[in-house]
Amino acid sequence: MAGGVSRPSPVSTGLACRCPRCGRGRLFSGFLTLVERCEVCQLDLRVADSGDGPAVFVIFIVLAIAVPFAFAIWAWFDWPAWLVMVLTSILVLGGSLGLLRPAKAILVALQFWHRPQNSFHQSGGSGRGTIDHANDD
């Protein structure tokens, strides 16, 4: 750790849905709405943008579990197709909603630790922070 600063793990802070810098402040104000600033360290989280990344990762994870589950249930128990579809739909919906928030928090934390220092840490001005890649030499 440079300068003796303790750096929380992006995965651990993401799974806990906490601030990526201090690991203590709340990250979400709603289900997927980020807070504007960390209440502990005052990190400006308005510049964080995970885009569609969390949804894509969640789709891959949930469907990799749900498809074998559907085929196994259908083969082992010989239940009607509609019942297997209902159970699989519940698994997909529950898994997606359960994993989406931590996935977004992990990607925000990874973005915080791997973006240029001037883009996330100091958003400069009153509007949303932007990244200036022209000076990233």
Long-range contacts (C-beta under 8 A, 24 or more apart in sequence): 7-113, 10-106, 10-109, 10-110, 10-112, 10-113, 11-106, 11-109, 13-105, 13-109, 14-102, 14-103, 14-105, 14-106, 14-107, 14-108, 14-109, 14-110, 15-102, 15-105, 15-106, 16-105, 17-101, 17-102, 17-105, 18-105, 19-43, 19-45, 20-108, 20-109, 20-112, 20-113, 21-112, 27-105, 27-108, 28-101, 28-105, 31-101, 32-100, 32-101, 32-104, 34-108, 43-112, 43-121, 44-120, 44-122, 44-123, 44-129, 45-108, 46-123, 46-128, 46-129, 47-119, 47-120, 47-123, 47-128, 47-129, 47-130, 48-108, 48-111, 48-112, 48-120, 49-111, 50-104, 50-107, 50-108, 50-111, 53-103, 53-107, 54-100, 54-103, 54-104, 54-106, 54-107, 55-100, 55-103, 57-103, 57-107, 58-95, 58-96, 58-99, 58-100, 58-103, 59-96, 61-95, 61-99, 62-91, 62-92, 62-95, 62-96, 62-99, 63-92, 65-91, 65-95, 66-91, 66-92, 66-95
